Amino acid sequence: MFDIKGYLKERKKEVDEYIERYLPQDGEGPSILREAMRYSLLAGGKRLRPILVLTTYEIFGKNDKEEIMPVAVAQEYIHTFTLIHDDLPALDNDDLRRGKPTNHKVYGEAMAILAGDALFIESFNLLLKSTLPPDKLVSIMEIISREIGINGVIGGQVMDIESEKKRQCNPEIVHYIHERKTASFIRACIEIGAIAAGCDNKTFERLSRAGGLMGLAFQITDDILDETSTPEELGKTPGKDRTSGKCTWVKVYGLEKAQEEARKLIDEAVSILDSIKNSDILKEIAQFIVKRSY
Amino acid sequence: MFDIKGYLKERKKEVDEYIERYLPQDGEGPSILREAMRYSLLAGGKRLRPILVLTTYEIFGKNDKEEIMPVAVAQEYIHTFTLIHDDLPALDNDDLRRGKPTNHKVYGEAMAILAGDALFIESFNLLLKSTLPPDKLVSIMEIISREIGINGVIGGQVMDIESEKKRQCNPEIVHYIHERKTASFIRACIEIGAIAAGCDNKTFERLSRAGGLMGLAFQITDDILDETSTPEELGKTPGKDRTSGKCTWVKVYGLEKAQEEARKLIDEAVSILDSIKNSDILKEIAQFIVKRSY
């Protein structure tokens, strides 16, 4: 049996090495800003998004680190940017993230806002260091700006905040939030890996669909874990999403149906991936998404 | 004599029309987010940055709106993103901008943070709609991520906040802040116009140098106007930068020396531009930068 946990641990180690390597060096920007960016980038994390870029890229037999690593690590920059802003007092007001004080608890709100901004901007700086040709870089940037923008992650965050404020939660709202806030970015990472590898349109469409399903299953599983984990497992207070008035899948559909749905989405993703050669590891990751515990 | 005020007014009108045209439409993203983005984008402004892109591009006899307008308007998106975040309570805590309530005063802090994020991300979405070839788009993105990132605008903002907090202000600090927070972005707009037009390396270097000088003169003039304008002219409380502990050129060098320096920088910029054919309008803009009143 494939050791998916061991695989993810190895890939995380590799991604972490490149994160360290690419981090801004002494003399680049104010030192306090570098420190704040570094703090959140290195505060743990599964590195799922970069790993999805890498695993998808490698399906096509590619293995050029100069090409793909800047692109993969850039996704972790973007993810960290969204987390720092999400945790701010004006938004989710979280004191802990991955078991550590959030960025604004350590560096103050002003620096947390600017460190988030900086991570997003520097993600493009990093991405553009890839040796991929300009047309592929442009396609990748198109995916990022579409999947992170007002119809993607940021749009989802806005709806998340609004629904919480208005105490509105129903199937339509939770679908809107989860599709945009989480699924779109997970899908983007898989699309980016495929574009970088130069995959054909038909395979791209399939990977994109599988990615969206995996992303939604990932967020539903997050909602489930928020209810069922211990504080140690979760790295923050469990049940906070529900009690704070967040619109979650578990709140709308209940725990059991949420588990069923996540399982169903992954089965569908795997059956799409069955039609793509060499996608075994991506299938293992898909399976792991619903099986994982923190 | 060339009517620079009339010219800038005309170009602003043109830019405003394209801003309206490019704004996200109904159905794209949550309506409250579109509204918050729109509010700050359309809350006035000279549109200096897009105009610098256009004027520089046109030096080379180019006039393809499909190519250049998405790129020019994207700079106003980015500028507005930096203003919204700059005005936040955790940063400059400004209630007024261009005579109107700031974004967070109208939409709340959470939405202001996310609207800023969205404008920045959507600037890339917009930019990528340009019909410019991928290699030029990549070069433009490289300029943006360099000049806005930790060594550019964001780095300058961090130093601005830090120097205010620590009440530190001296020539080294004010140069650091002004070079990065303002000059680098003004220079970027001129560089972007030049790249879009396909200008040669030697001319690019000259334009870049002139742009840096114009940008620094622009910020010094801002510092001067902050001391010498009425609230109506300024659209916000005059003298606030000085009294709030901001490190300004006037505070370090005094009013008279600041005026001299701005004049000197512009003279130098104009003398560089003298060596570039058809740069008359850019020279007029350079002159206007130090002569302007609000």
Interface residues (C-beta under 8 A of the other chain):
Chain A: P24 E28 G29 P30 I32 L33 R34 M37 H85 L88 A90 L91 G108 E109 A110 M111 I113 L114 G116 D117 A118 F120 I121 E122 F124 N125 L128 P133 P134 D135 L137 V138 M141 E142 I144 S145 R146 I148 G149 I150 N151 I154 G155 Q157 V158 M159 I161 E162
Chain B: P24 E28 G29 P30 I32 L33 R34 M37 H85 L88 A90 L91 G108 E109 A110 M111 I113 L114 G116 D117 A118 F120 I121 E122 F124 N125 L128 P133 P134 D135 L137 V138 M141 E142 I144 S145 R146 I148 G149 I150 N151 I154 G155 Q157 V158 M159 I161 E162
